[in-house]
Amino acid sequence: MLNQGGNVVGVTDFCDYPPEARRVPKVGGFTGISLENLISMTPDLVVLQDIHEELASKLSGLGVPYVMAKQESVEDVYRSILAVGAACSAGELAERRAADIKSSIALIAEKTASLPKRSVLLCVSREPGEPRISAFFAAGGKTFYDELIALAGGENVLKNASAAYPKISAEGLVSLDPEVVIDLAGDGAYYHSSGNIDRDALFAEERLRGQWLSGPKVRAVRGGRVSVLCGTVYLRPGPRIPEILKAFAAAIHPEAEL
């Protein structure tokens, strides 16, 4: 995106895009980052998320430059792109890339703006191995996802929730009675289980969707508006926002010409 791929010397265990990232040396997991490994790579710049404040403090003490990227809103993503671009002497390119993303988002939002606002429940995490859905975590208000649901022509049924990602029971699902359910299933490659499992079968879209359809008969189930989105792209606020938004819009308004 900023033509800096050749300068990347380390990534986390979960960095898988672009595909070249899989071949870059790892510094640790999402939160368990090895400071020793990181420093041994002698980076000129470290890009952190805002949950890495403790690591940022340590880097400051060692004189290692860093950029703190926030991802709680679409605007946060724009700002983060510009901040990383500026730190990499690619400010002008970053501005063009951010402008392209804004334009793509505006085009999608325009196509759903005049359509009815359907109520949406967005599941962000659940146990796929259960025979039926008993509980899950969903996106609440004041989150990146809440913003995308609105841009896609929907209304988040949990927009007034006190927690950013509340845990919802099967009974809670009945009470919310959404018109649309979007299930962010993630990627089976990152699923951990104590036993031997067939991840491809476990994460088969038809199977995951069937778990919702065999559950409480909320409006989304009765109307067949249950979408399962597999892949890590949907779990990572970043430059691929338009791809996420387009998928949400298609799930909420399949009648729209996107």
N, C-alpha and C positions, 0 to 999 in steps of 0.2 A: 504493500500500500504506500509506504514512504520510501521504497527502494533501499531499505536498510537490512534486508534479509542476510546479506553476506557479512554483516557486522555483528550478528547475534551469536554470542558465545555460550549462552546457557539459557535453559527454559525450565519450567516445572514439569512434573510427571504428567500433568494433564494438558499440556500444550500440544495440540495435534493439528493445528491449522496455521498456515498452509502445510501440506504434507511434509515439506522439508523440515518442519519443526520437530518431527518425530526422531530425526537423526542428530539433533543437537544435544550435547551433554546436558544432563539433568542436575538441578540444584536441590531437588526435594519436592515434597508435595505442596498442596495448596497453602497450608499453614506451617507445616514442618519443614521449613526451608533451612538448609545447612549453610550457616554463615561461612564456615570454613571452606566449603566447596565453592560458594559464591566468590569469596575473596580470591581464591586460588585461580580463578578465571581472569583476574585483573580487568574487570569491566571499566569502561570509561563512563558508563551510565547504567543505572539499574531502574527499571520500570516496576513500580509497586502498585498494589491496590490499597485502598484506604483502610483495609483491615490489618495492614502490615506496619502499624505505627511503631511497635517495639523494634522491628527490624530497621525501620527508617532511622530511629534514634541511634542504633548501633552503627549504621552506615555513616551517619553524620559525625559520630565520634571518630571514625576511621578516615574521614575526609573523602568518602566515596560519593560522587554526585548521584542523585536519584530524582525521579519524577513520580509523584503520587497521583495515580489515576482513579477517579471516582466513576461509578457506574450506576448510580441510583436513578438517573433520569436520562432522557435522550440528550438534553443539553449537557449533562455531565460527560457523555461520550464525545460530543463535539469538542468540549473544552480539553478533554484528555488527548484527543488527536492533535489538537493545536499545541498543547504543552509538550508532547513527545516530539512533534515536528520541530518545534523551536529548539529543544534540547539537542536534537540531532542535526541542526543546521539545515533542516528541510521545511522551514516555516511556510514558504510559498506553496510548496506541494501539499502540505497538510491543509492549508486553507482551501485549495482546490478540491481535495478529497472530501473535506467536510461539507463543502458547498454541494458537491455531487450527491452526497448522502441526503442532505436536506431536500434537494430537488426530487430525488427518488421517493422519499417519504411523502412529500407534498402531493405527488402525482397519485400515489396509492390512496392517501387520505381523501383526496378530491373525489375519487370514484365511489367512495362509500358514504360521503358526507350527507347525501340526500336520502339515504336508505333508512329504514326503521332501525332504531337502536335496540338490539337484542341483548338480553341479559346473559352474561358469560361467566362461567367458572373456569379458572385456569389452574389446573393441577401442576405443581412444579416438582413434586417428589412423592413417591409411594413405593410400597413393596410389591414388585411385579410377580413375586412367587406365590402370593396368596391366591387361594382358589376363587375368592371374590373380594372386592374392595371393601375393606372395613374402616380404613382411615387413611388420610393423606394430608399433605400440606399444599395450600393454595395461595395464590398471590392476593394480597390485600391492597388497600389504597396506599398512595404515596410511594409507589414502587415503579420501577422501570416498566414492569409488565402492565400495571394499571394504565399507564400512559399509552402504551401500545394498543391495548384493548380499545381505548377511546378513539385513537386514530384509525383503528380498523373498523369502526362503526358499531362498537359494542358498548355495553355498560357493565362494569365489574360488579358482580353480586356482593363482593366483599370490600367494596370501596370505602365503607365506613368502619371496617374492622380496626381494632386498636393495635393489633400486631401486624407487622409487615407480611409475615407468612404464617398465618394461623393454621393449626391442625384441625381438620374437619372430620367428623365421624359420619357414618352412613346416615344416621338420624339427622345430622346437620345438613347433609346434602339434600335430604327430603325437604327440610325447612327452607333452604335457599331456592330450590326448584328452578335452576337455571334453564334458559332456552337453548344454550349452547355449552358444551363441555369441550375444553381443549386440554389434552393430556400431554405434557412434555415428558416423554419417556426416556430421554437421554440415550446412552449408547451402552449396549451390553458389554462392551470391552472393559468398562469401568465398574461392572457389577461384581460384588464379592459375595461368595457363599461358602459355607463350611463343607458342602458336599459337591460332588461332581454334577454339573448341570450342563444342559445344552443351551447356551446363551442365545443362539439364533432362534431356537424354538421359543424360549422364554420371552424374547423381545419381538416376536413376530407381531406385526401391526394388527392383524386380524384377531389374534388371541388377546392382545391388550384392549382392543376396542370391545371385544366380546365380554370382557370383565365388567365394563360399564353397562353394556346393553342388558346383561343378566342381573344387574343390580336394581336399586330403587327406580321406579318408573317416573322419574322427573320429566319435565317437558322436553329436555334435550334427548332423552332416551326415546320417548314416545314419537318425537319428530325426526329421529335419526340424525340429529345434529351433534354427533360425538366424533371428534377428530383426534387421532393420535399422531403426534409429531416426533419421530425418532431422529436422533442425532444431537451432538453437543452444540451445534450452532444455535439452537433455540434456548440454550441455558447460559449463553455468554453475551452480554451486552457489549457491542463493539462495532466495528466497521460494517458488519453484515446485518445491521439493523433492518435495512429494506427487505432482506430475505425473510426475516422473522415476521415483519409487519405484513408482508404479502401472504404468508401462510396463515396468519391470524385472520386477515380479511377474507381469505378464501373459506376458512372454517366458519366464520360468522355470517358471511354473505356469499354463498356459492353462486348466487345469481349474478353477482357483479362481474363485469368484464375487466379483469385485472391484467 
